[in-house]
C-alpha cells in the first residue's frame, strides 16, 4: 500500500512539474506567412472524427471555453499503447491547445484542402504541430482520427471507444503484416474517401452542420461553415500522411477499383512522411511507383537504417528526385511526442534523436511538404505534369541517394509493428 501511495505521489509531482515547465513544448514560430492558425474539431458524417487547422484572421478565438491540447478521455488509450503510466500523461490534457480555438478564418481568400492520415498509435491530436505548420502556409488541414483500431484512441459516432488492436503473437514477417493490415487499410480508405466528398462540396447536402458526436467534441457550427465556404475546390485535394498513414493514402489511390474518377481527378498530390510501404503488397507498391499523382517522401534517418527500407525504395523506383531525408531524426520526430517531455527523457524513450535539434525536423518536413503541395497545385491548375519546385531552401533536408560521408549507417535493424 505504501509503495502504491508513493508511486501516486511521485507521479502527481512529476505531472505537475511538467505542466509548470510548460510541457509539451510546441514550435514558437510558424513556417508559413500566416501568423495565426485556428482549429475546430468535429465528426465528418459517415467518416470519422477530425481536427481542422486553417489560417485564422486573428489570434482572437470565438470560444472562451478551455480546449485542452489532448482529450482527457484519450489518455488511457495512449498510455496503454505507449506503456507509460496514464497518471503521468495527464499533463497533456492540462495544456491549452496551441492553436486559436474557433477563431474566424481569413476572409479575403480561399484555401486548398489537405487530408492528413496518422500512423499506428496515433489520434487526432498526435500531429498537431506539423499540421498547424502546414496550415500556416495557407491551407486547410484535416487531421483524421481513424476508427480502424490502428490508433491509440478513437470513438464511434455512438461514443463507443476504440483502442489499438494488436497483431497475433506469430513471428513478425512481411506476409503477416500485409495480411493483418489489409482490412485496416480498407477501412481507412473509406474514411478518406468520405472526407474528400464532404470537403469537395458534399457538406452542402447535409441537413445540419452540427458535427459534434454526442457532444464529446468541442465543435462550433458557425466556424465549420466559415471554413467549408473557404475551401478552394478548384485546387483539388492534397493527401498527406505519416508511416501507416502514408501507406493508407497510397492504398486509397491504388486499391482495386481505386477512387471514383471524379475524386481521383481531384487529388493533386501525395506527400509521405516515413511511408510504411512494408504494409503494402507488391502490386500496390508497383502501381504506386507508376502513379500519375505527383508524390514525394521525406524520411527520417532512422527509416533509412532498417530492414524495411527496401519497400520504400521500390515505391520510389521511378521517382528518386522527390525523396529526401532528415539527418539525426527518428521515426517519431514528425509527431508531437518527442516534445512532450524534457530532452533527456525523450531521448531515453527513443522519441528524439541524440543530436536532433528542437523542432527542426517538424519545421523542415513541413517546409518540404508545403513545397511539394504548392508546386503540385500549380501543375494541377495548369493541367501539366511538369512540376517545377524550388528546392534551394529545404535545408537541413538532404536528397536521396545521400553521400555516405554525411551519414554513417548502423547495421540494419528489424522493426516491429509496435514501434511503427
Secondary structure, 3 states (H helix, E strand, C coil): CHHHHHHHHHHHHHHHHHHHCCCCCCCCCCCCCCCCEEEEEEECCCCCEEEEEEEECCCCCCCCCCCECCCHHHHHHHHHHHCCCHHHHHHHHCCECCCEECCCECCCCCEEEEEEECCCCCCCCCCHHHHHHHHCCCEEEEEEECCCCCCCCEECCCCCEECCCCCCCCCCCHHHHHHHHHHHHHHHHHHHHHHHHHHCCHHHHCCCCCCCCCCCCCCCHHHHHHHHHCECHHHCEEEEEECHHHHHHHHHHHCCCCCCHHHHCCEEEEEEECCCHHHCCHHHHHHHHCCCCCEEEEEEHHHHCECCHHHHHHHCCCCHHHEEEECCCCHHHHCCHHHCCCHHHHHHCCCCCCCCCCCHHHHHHHHHHHHHHHHHHHHHHHCCCCCCCCCCCCCCEEECCCCCCCCCCCCCECCCHHHC
